[in-house]
Amino acid sequence: MKILIAGATGAIGQALLRQLYGRGDVVMGMVRSAAAAQSLSALGAEPVIADAFDTSAVAEALRRVRPDVVINELTALPKHYTPGDMQAAAEHDRKVRVAGNINLLAGMQAAGVRRYLLQSSALWYEPGPTLAKEDAHFAFEASPGIAAGTRTYAELESAAFNTGGVEVVALRYGFFYGPGTWYTKDGDIGDQVRQRQVPIVGAGRGVSSYVHIDDAAAATVAAFHCAPGVYNISDDDPSEQRIWLPAFARYADAPEPPHVTEEQALQSVGADVVYYATRLRGASNAKAKRELDFHPRPLEWLHTTKAGED
């Protein structure tokens, strides 16, 4: 197969390159510059130079290489995961995702490319008592930053599924952890937890869904041949903040996280952090396990902690 990855130098893009290595496919990555092309070549992929914002350049690239599958993993996320950094990066990240999505879809239509895999999110379903299946609504009435994110993902999915002649698979990933992500023992979240900068907020009842970056990549490769539609790509261990955060702290050799009230957190870190900690809804991966033969590994810090306690 001929596979084109937009966003191939990011964490999920690099994980995809690891998954695809040695399969015999022609793997290409869309990058903006010659410098990025060099980096991509070192990862074992063929560079295709086109700026995601440049409609004609994207169309020409797709016409020239005519891939069997286009994978859209375009993001512009900050290096550090803090409320301030995320807020500062949000608007550019949204523009990259929206423009890239529109231009890739238009180029695919013009070039007759049919299979499109789109990065979406399983993180922001509207609150509810059970794990959210793919038909649950997004949390459009959430805190400001999260509500804006849900609107962006809804816009991306709507544009894709309403593009004629294209088979769309929307992959709603959980929080990535593992190599190249924020959620590692020695990564950004590990450092913040060791400095006691990540508190349990209120009762800590918000439920987070994670997925190892390599498991997310494996599910993405499996989606080359699945039925079009939406799939939650998350692990088997959705857990409340009051459970996963102390476990992560022990895993990262950190002290117990502090506890703060919702009011204190609103004043210090803002409404989005409070929402994550108190109202976030976990995602069901049953469809992906059934239709993609998805077998995510146990969540590292929960099961490491349990094994150590045993």
N, C-alpha and C positions, 0 to 999 in steps of 0.2 A: 504494500500500500504506500501511497504518497501522503504524508501527514504534515500539515503546516500548523505550527504552534505560534500564536501571537501572545507575547509575554513569556517567552521561553527562558529568559534569564532570571526570572523570579523563583521563589522557593518551590512552588508547585510545578513550574516549567522545568526546573532542573530535576525534580523528582520524576516527571514524565520522561525526560531524556534517559534517566537511569532505567526506567521500566522498558523503554523501547529499544535500548541498546541490545544488539545481537539478534533481534527478531528478523532482520532482513528487510525491514521497511526503509523507505526513503524518508528521512526525518528532516524537516526544515523549520527554521525559526525566523519569524519576522522581527527585524530590529531596525532602529532609526539611523544608525551611523556605522561607519567603517570600524570604529573602535569596538562597538558592541558586536559587530560581526566577527571580529577576531576572538572575542571572549566566547561567542557561541561556537565557533569552529573548534575551540579547545574542548568544548563539552561534547563534541562528536556530531553536531548537527550542521546542515548546510544553511548558511545565512541567506536570507532574502531581505534586502534593504527596502523599507517603506515605512514612512511615518504614519501611525494610526490615524492622525488628524488629516492626512492628505488623501482625499477621496480618490483622485485620479491615480496616485501612486499605488494605493492599495488595490484598486481595480486592475491596474497593469500587472502588478505582481501576481495576482490570482489568475489572470488570463495567461500569463507566461508559464507558471508552474503547474496549474490545474491539479491541485491536490484532491485526493479522495475524501479527506477529512480535514476540516479546519477546527482547531481548538482555540477558543478565546479565553486566555488567562490574563488579560490585560488589567493591570492595577497601577496605582501610583501611591502606594502606602508609605508611611514614614519608617525610618530605620528603627526608631524607638517607640514603644507602645506606652504613651502617656496621654491623658485627656487633652492636654494642650497640643501635643504633636498631632494627634488624630484630628482635632478640630482644624488645625492649620492646614492639614493635607486634604481635608474632606472635599473641598470644591474642585481642586485639580484632579483628584482621584475620580470624582463623579464625571468630569468632562472626558477623561481618558476612556473610561468604561463606555459612556454613552456614544461618543464619537467613534471609538473603535468598533463598537457593536454595529452601528449604522453603516459604516464604511465596509466592514467585512461582509455584512449581509448583502449590500448592493453589489459588491464585487463578485460574490459567490453567484448571485443571480445572473449577472452578465456573463460569467465564465462557465456557467452550467455546473457548478460544484454543489453537491446535494447535502452532504452530511456536516452538521454544525454542532459542536459541543460548547456550551456557554457556561462560564463560571457564574453561579448564583449563590445564595446563602440560605442555610437552614437555621440561622441564629435568631431570626426576628419574627417568629410567628406570634399572633396575638395570644395573650395569656389564656391558659385553660388548664383543666385538671389532669389531662392525659398527655402523653407524648404526641406531638403534632405529626399527622400524616401530611402527604403532599397536597391534599385538597384543603387544608386549613388556611385561613386568611393570614396575611401579613399584619404586623402590628402598626397600622397606620396612625393610631392614636397614642403612640408611645412618646417617650421623651424626645426633645427636638432633634438631636443628632440621629437617634435610631429611627424616628419617623421619616427623616429625610433619606436615610439609607434604604428603608423599605420601599419608598417611592422609586428610588433609582433601580433597585432590583426588579420591581414590578414593571417599570418602563423597559428595561432590558429584555425581560422575558416576553412582554407583550409585542415588542418590535420583532423579536425573533420568530415567535409562533405565528405572527401575521404576515410573514414573508413567504410568498408563494414559491413553490418548487424547491424548498429547503427542508430537510429532515432535521428537526431541532431536538437536542437533548439538553435540558437545563439541569446542571449538577449543583444541587444546593449543599455545599460543603459546611461542616461544622467548623469550630475553631481548629486551625491547623496547629499540630505540635510535632516536634521532631526536628531533624537537621534543617538549618536555615530559617527557622521560625522564631517567634517571640517566646513560645512556651517550651523552653528547655531548662534543665537544671542550671546551665551556665549562660543562658540567654537573658534577654531583657526582663522577662517576668521573674526568672530565678533571682536576678540581682535585686529587683524591687521587693520581692518577698523577704529576702535576707535583710534588707534595710527597713523592713516593717512598713513599707509604703502602700501595701495592699490590704485594706481592712475587711473584715466581715461586717457587712452593713445590715443593721437591724437584725432580723431573724435569719438573714442569709438564705432565703427560700428560692431565689432565682436559680433555674436549672440550666446548666451549660452542657452543650453537646460538643465533643471534641472528635478529631480524627487525625491519626498519624499521617504525615504528609505522603509517605510511600503507599499507604492504604488508599488515600484519596487518588493518587496517581494510578494505582491498579484498577480502581473502579472506573476511572476516566478511560483507560484503555479498553476495559470491558464494554464501555458504552459505544465503541465503534460499531457494534452490531446489534444493540438492543432496540426495542421499540421506541420511537420518539416519545417524548414526554418529560416529566419532572421526576427527579430522584433525590431523596435525602441521602447524603453521603456522610454518615457520622457513625461513631462507634457504639458499642453495646452498653456504655456506662454513663448515660446522662445523670448528672448528680447536682444537688443543691450546693450553693456556694459554701454553706456552713460545713459541708462534707469534703468537697474537693479541695478547697483552699488550705485547710489545715494539713490534709494529706500531701498536697504539693509542697507545703512548707517543710514537712518532715523529709520528703524526698530530696529537697534542695538544701538540706542541712541548715535550715533557717529556724529562728524562734517562732513560737506560736504567733499567728497574725493578731493584730489588735482588733478590738470590737468598737464600732462607733454606731451611733444612732443614725437613722435616715436623715434627720435634720442636720446633724453634724456633717454627714457626707455631702449633702446638698450644698452646704456652705464651702466645704474644702475641695471637693472634686467634681461636683456638678450632677445634674439630673441623669445623664446617660449612665454614669457609673452606678448610681442608685438603682436605675432600672435593671441593669445587668445583674446586680446582686440580689434584687428582691422580686422581680417579676418575669425574668427571662423564662421562656418555655423550651423544654427539651424537644428533640426531634426523633421520630421513629424511623429506623433504618430498615423496616421489614420489607418494603418494596425492593430496595437495592439488594438485600440478601436473597430475595426470591428471584429477581429477574436479572441481576448482574452477577450472581454467585459471589456476592460480596462477603468477605470474611475478615472484618477488622480485628486487629489485635486488642487485647485488654488494655484499658487506659493505664499507662505506665505507672503513674504515681499512686493511683488507688491500689493496684494489685501488688506493687512493690511494698507499699506500706503494710498491706494485709499479710503478705508473706513474712515480713520482718516481725510483725506482731505475733504471728503463729510460732 
